[in-house]
Amino acid sequence: MLLVVCSFTVCLAQQRFKITGELGGTIGGDLVLVSAGPEGAVKLDEALMVNGSFEFSGQVDSMILAYIMTAEQQPIATLMLENLEYTIVAGENGIEVQGGGESQKILNLYNAINQDITREKMRMEQEVRAAYAEQNQMKLQALQQQFEKTMAEGGKKQEELFKTYKDSPVTAFMIASVMLQMDYSPLKALHEMLGEPAKTCFYGQLIAIQLAALKQVEPGSVAPDFKGATLNGDTLSLHGIKARVKLLDFWASWCEPCRRETPNVRKIYQKYHDKGLEIIGVSLDEKKQEWAKAMKNDKITWPNISDLKGKNSEIAARYFIRGIPHTILLDEDNHIVAKNLRGKALEKKIAELLEENK
């Protein structure tokens, strides 16, 4: 009976995690271990760095994503935390996580690829600055080609890992960590590649939510309605404006590419407005006077609105605008027809839509 009790006690003792760190003099002060999941950030443990060493311990019900952070919330290491032992060390290429289970090993593989890409980018940035200083256009062109090759090779390695570990929640986490910078189609392709266990985990569900939101501003969907204030204080709504074709034009006074495109947009407006085109400009300015000055100088006469929140514009966020100029074409029923067309391609599509809707 005593042997049974002792064995049970040993079993319980083993069902805990232990994280030891040996970082030398790289980092000092208090450290915290924080989990990230459906409940948000939860502090699991805290430790004091003594002579470069620290230790965390505790217990988790199932594998969770966790971060070791400084008191200033600077992340040090990322763990797929299970009731296992981990060692954090300062390696040649930065902080390394040793030990853990299969999921940690998979995460380390992804991190190794990202670290290689980051190191190569930093090296090339130094060469680019030197080439700019020398005004060496041939070198700049060669570096651009080299950069594209490096990114393509890194992307290929990541894709191979995605396919190999398509069922792993780690793969879902890696995709979720970059999905806010991704458009609908590439994110959809990655999500479809995931196995069912990865799709149904917390991060797989986050990807599905993001896809559903992106889908609402894809061609074929009805554009979400919004309201905004004009320069004179009137309120306009997207769906309240009636036209055979509508062009949403996201721009700002400080955006040089936007300002260069304005003459083309003005020409299109003058040519097609009487035939049923309406343009709704959405300015990402913060200062009303700068917005007004740009409209006057650029002879913008079509409706324009702004919430004067700049890059934090709620309308831009609703449409997942990551850069400007950005255009969205709608039909008379507010269905999105095309996105981000400029120049001749924009005029051609508007002419086609007006011809179709006669």
For each residue, the residues with C-beta under 8 A, 3 or more apart:
1: 4 5
2: 5 6
3: 6 7
4: 1 7 8
5: 1 2 8 9
6: 2 3 9 10
7: 3 4 10 11
8: 4 5 11 12
9: 5 6 12 13
10: 6 7 13 14
11: 7 8 14 15
12: 8 9 15
13: 9 10 16
14: 10 11 83
15: 11 12 59 83
16: 13 57 58 59 83
17: 56 57 58 59 60 81 82 83 84 85 86
18: 55 56 57 85 86
19: 33 55 56 57 68 79 85 86 87 88
20: 53 54 55 85 86 87 88
21: 31 47 49 52 53 54 55 68 87 88 89
22: 52 53 87 88 89 90
23: 26 27 49 52 53 54 88 89 90 95
24: 52 90
25: 28 52
26: 23 52 90 95
27: 23 31 49 52 70 76
28: 25 49 52
29: 48 49 70 71
30: 46 47 48 49 70 71
31: 21 27 46 47 48 49 54 56 68 69 70 71 76
32: 43 45 46 47 68 69 70 71
33: 19 43 44 45 46 47 56 58 66 67 68 69
34: 41 42 43 44 66 67 69
35: 41 42 44 60 64 65 66 81
36: 40 41 64 65 66 67
37: 40 42 64 65 202
38: 202
39: 42
40: 36 37
41: 34 35 36
42: 34 35 37 39
43: 32 33 34 46
44: 33 34 35 56 58 60 66 81
45: 32 33 56 57 58
46: 30 31 32 33 43 56
47: 21 30 31 32 33 54 55 56
48: 29 30 31 54
49: 21 23 27 28 29 30 31 52 53 54
50: 53 54
51:
52: 21 22 23 24 25 26 27 28 49
53: 20 21 22 23 49 50
54: 20 21 23 31 47 48 49 50
55: 18 19 20 21 47
56: 17 18 19 31 33 44 45 46 47 68
57: 16 17 18 19 45
58: 16 17 33 44 45
59: 15 16 17 83
60: 17 35 44 63 64 81 82 83
61:
62:
63: 60 80 81 82 101 103 169
64: 35 36 37 60 80 81
65: 35 36 37 78 79 80 81 173
66: 33 34 35 36 44 78 79 80 81
67: 33 34 36 75 76 77 78 79
68: 19 21 31 32 33 56 75 76 77 79 88
69: 31 32 33 34 73 74 75 76
70: 27 29 30 31 32 73 74 76
71: 29 30 31 32
72:
73: 69 70
74: 69 70
75: 67 68 69 78
76: 27 31 67 68 69 70 88 95
77: 67 68 88 95 97
78: 65 66 67 75 97 107 111
79: 19 65 66 67 68 86 97 100 104 107
80: 63 64 65 66 100 101 103 104 106 107 169 170
81: 17 35 44 60 63 64 65 66 86 100
82: 17 60 63 100 101 103 104
83: 14 15 16 17 59 60
84: 17 99 100 101
85: 17 18 19 20 99 100
86: 17 18 19 20 79 81 97 98 99 100 104
87: 19 20 21 22 97 98 99
88: 19 20 21 22 23 68 76 77 95 96 97 98
89: 21 22 23 95 96 98
90: 22 23 24 26 94 95 96
91: 94 95 96
92:
93: 96 115 119
94: 90 91 115
95: 23 26 76 77 88 89 90 91
96: 88 89 90 91 93 108
97: 77 78 79 86 87 88 100 104 107 108
98: 86 87 88 89
99: 84 85 86 87 104
100: 79 80 81 82 84 85 86 97 103 104 105
101: 63 80 82 84 104 105
102: 105 106
103: 63 80 82 100 106 107 168 169 170
104: 79 80 82 86 97 99 100 101 107 108
105: 100 101 102 108 109
106: 80 102 103 109 110 161 165 168 170 171
107: 78 79 80 97 103 104 110 111 170 173 174
108: 96 97 104 105 111 112
109: 105 106 112 113 161
110: 106 107 113 114 158 161 170 174
111: 78 107 108 114 115
112: 108 109 115 116
113: 109 110 116 117 154 157 158 161
114: 110 111 117 118 154
115: 93 94 111 112 118 119
116: 112 113 119 120 154
117: 113 114 120 121 150 151 154
118: 114 115 121 122
119: 93 115 116 122 123
120: 116 117 123 124 150
121: 117 118 124 125 147 150
122: 118 119 125 126
123: 119 120 126 127
124: 120 121 127 128 143 146 147 150
125: 121 122 128 129
126: 122 123 129 130
127: 123 124 130 131 139 143
128: 124 125 131 132 140 143
129: 125 126 132 133
130: 126 127 133 134
131: 127 128 134 136 139 140 143
132: 128 129 135 140
133: 129 130
134: 130 131 139
135: 132
136: 131 139 140
137: 140 141
138: 141 142
139: 127 131 134 136 142 143
140: 128 131 132 136 137 143 144
141: 137 138 144 145
142: 138 139 145 146
143: 124 127 128 131 139 140 146 147
144: 140 141 147 148
145: 141 142 148 149
146: 124 142 143 149 150
147: 121 124 143 144 150 151
148: 144 145 151 152
149: 145 146 152 153
150: 117 120 121 124 146 147 153 154
151: 117 147 148 154 155
152: 148 149 155 156
153: 149 150 156 157
154: 113 114 116 117 150 151 157 158
155: 151 152 158 159
156: 152 153 159 160
157: 113 153 154 160 161
158: 110 113 154 155 161 162 174
159: 155 156 162 163
160: 156 157 163 164
161: 106 109 110 113 157 158 164 165 171
162: 158 159 165 166 171 174 175 190 193 194
163: 159 160 166 193
164: 160 161
165: 106 161 162 168 170 171
166: 162 163 171 193 194 195 198
167: 171 194 195 196 197 198
168: 103 106 165 171 172 197 198
169: 63 80 103 172 173 197 198 201 202 203 204
170: 80 103 106 107 110 165 173 174
171: 106 161 162 165 166 167 168 174 175 194 198
172: 168 169 175 176 194 198 199 201 203 204 207
173: 65 107 169 170 176 177 203
174: 107 110 158 162 170 171 177 178
175: 162 171 172 178 179 187 190 191 194 203 207
176: 172 173 179 203 204 206 207 210
177: 173 174
178: 174 175 181 182
179: 175 176 182 187 206 207 210
180: 210
181: 178 322
182: 178 179 186 187 190
183: 186 187 214 320
184: 187 188 211 214 215 218
185: 188 189
186: 182 183 189 190
187: 175 179 182 183 184 190 191 207 210 211 214
188: 184 185 191 192 211
189: 185 186 192 193
190: 162 175 182 186 187 193 194 207
191: 175 187 188 194 199 204 207 208 211
192: 188 189
193: 162 163 166 189 190
194: 162 166 167 171 172 175 190 191 198 199 204 207
195: 166 167 198 199
196: 167 199 200
197: 167 168 169 200 201
198: 166 167 168 169 171 172 194 195 201 203 204
199: 172 191 194 195 196 204 205 207 208
200: 196 197 204 205
201: 169 172 197 198 204 205
202: 37 38 169 205 206
203: 169 172 173 175 176 198 206 207
204: 169 172 176 191 194 198 199 200 201 207 208
205: 199 200 201 202 208 209
206: 176 179 202 203 209 210
207: 172 175 176 179 187 190 191 194 199 203 204 210 211
208: 191 199 204 205 211 212
209: 205 206 212 213
210: 176 179 180 187 206 207 213 214
211: 184 187 188 191 207 208 214 215
212: 208 209 215 216
213: 209 210 216 320
214: 183 184 187 210 211 217 218 320
215: 184 211 212 218 221
216: 212 213 221 224
217: 214 221 223 224 318 319 320 328 336
218: 184 214 215 221 336
219: 336 337 338 339
220: 335 336
221: 215 216 217 218 335 336
222: 333 334 335 336
223: 217 238 248 328 330 334 335 336
224: 216 217 238 318 319
225: 237 238 239 334
226: 237 238 314 315 318
227: 235 236 237 238 305
228: 235 236 282 305 306 307 315
229: 233 234 235 236 305 306 307
230: 233 234 235 236 303 304 305
231: 288 291 292 295 304
232:
233: 229 230
234: 229 230
235: 227 228 229 230
236: 227 228 229 230 240 241 280 303 305
237: 225 226 227 240 241
238: 223 224 225 226 227 241 246 248 280 334
239: 225 334
240: 236 237
241: 236 237 238 246 278 280 303
242: 278 332
243: 246 276 277 278 332
244: 275 276 277 331 332 353 354 357
245: 272 276 277 278 329 330 331 332 350 353 354 357
246: 238 241 243 277 278 279 280 329 330 331 332 334
247: 265 268 277 278 279 280 327 328 329 330 346 350
248: 223 238 280 282 319 327 328 329 330
249: 265 279 280 281 282 325 326 327
250: 282 284 316 319 321 324 325 326 327 328
251: 255 258 259 261 262 281 282 283 284 324 325
252: 255 258 283 284 285 291 294 310 324
253: 259 283 285 290 291 293 294
254: 285 290
255: 251 252 258 259 284 324 325
256: 259 260
257: 260 261 324 325
258: 251 252 255 261 262 324 325
259: 251 253 255 256 262 294 298
260: 256 257 263
261: 251 257 258 264 265 325 342 343
262: 251 258 259 265 266 298 300
263: 260 266 267 298
264: 261 267 268 342 343 346 347
265: 247 249 261 262 268 269 279 346
266: 262 263 269 270 298 299 300
267: 263 264 270 271 347
268: 247 264 265 271 272 277 346 347 350
269: 265 266 272 273 277 279 301 302
270: 266 267 273
271: 267 268 347
272: 245 268 269 275 276 277 350 351 354
273: 269 270 277 278 279 302
274:
275: 244 272 354
276: 243 244 245 272 332 354 357
277: 243 244 245 246 247 268 269 272 273 350 354
278: 241 242 243 245 246 247 273 302 303
279: 246 247 249 265 269 273 302 303
280: 236 238 241 246 247 248 249 302 303 304 305
281: 249 251 300 302 303 304 305
282: 228 248 249 250 251 304 305 306 313 315 316
283: 251 252 253 291 294 304 305 306
284: 250 251 252 255 306 309 310 311 313 316 321 324
285: 252 253 254 288 290 291 294 306 308 310
286: 290 308 309 310
287: 290 291 308
288: 231 285 291 292 306 308
289: 292 293
290: 253 254 285 286 287 293 294
291: 231 252 253 283 285 287 288 294 295 304 306 308
292: 231 288 289 295 296
293: 253 289 290 296 297
294: 252 253 259 283 285 290 291 297 298 300
295: 231 291 292 298 300 304
296: 292 293 299
297: 293 294
298: 259 262 263 266 294 295
299: 266 296
300: 262 266 281 294 295 304
301: 269
302: 269 273 278 279 280 281
303: 230 236 241 278 279 280 281
304: 230 231 280 281 282 283 291 295 300
305: 227 228 229 230 236 280 281 282 283 315
306: 228 229 282 283 284 285 288 291 313
307: 228 229 313 314 315
308: 285 286 287 288 291
309: 284 286 312 313 314
310: 252 284 285 286 313
311: 284 316
312: 309 317
313: 282 284 306 307 309 310 316 317 321
314: 226 307 309 317 318
315: 226 228 282 305 307 318 319
316: 250 282 284 311 313 319 321
317: 312 313 314 320 321
318: 217 224 226 314 315
319: 217 224 248 250 315 316 326 328
320: 183 213 214 217 317
321: 250 284 313 316 317 324 326
322: 181
323: 326
324: 250 251 252 255 257 258 284 321
325: 249 250 251 255 257 258 261 342
326: 249 250 319 321 323 339 340
327: 247 248 249 250 339 340 341 342 346
328: 217 223 247 248 250 319 336 338 339 340
329: 245 246 247 248 336 337 338 339 341 346 349 350 353
330: 223 245 246 247 248 334 335 336 337
331: 244 245 246 334 335 337 353 357
332: 242 243 244 245 246 276 357
333: 222
334: 222 223 225 238 239 246 330 331
335: 220 221 222 223 330 331
336: 217 218 219 220 221 222 223 328 329 330 339
337: 219 329 330 331 349 353
338: 219 328 329 341 349
339: 219 326 327 328 329 336
340: 326 327 328
341: 327 329 338 345 346 349
342: 261 264 325 327 345 346
343: 261 264 346 347
344: 347 348
345: 341 342 348 349
346: 247 264 265 268 327 329 341 342 343 349 350
347: 264 267 268 271 343 344 350 351
348: 344 345 351 352
349: 329 337 338 341 345 346 352 353
350: 245 247 268 272 277 329 346 347 353 354
351: 272 347 348 354 355
352: 348 349 355 356
353: 244 245 329 331 337 349 350 356 357
354: 244 245 272 275 276 277 350 351 357 358
355: 351 352 358
356: 352 353
357: 244 245 276 331 332 353 354
358: 354 355
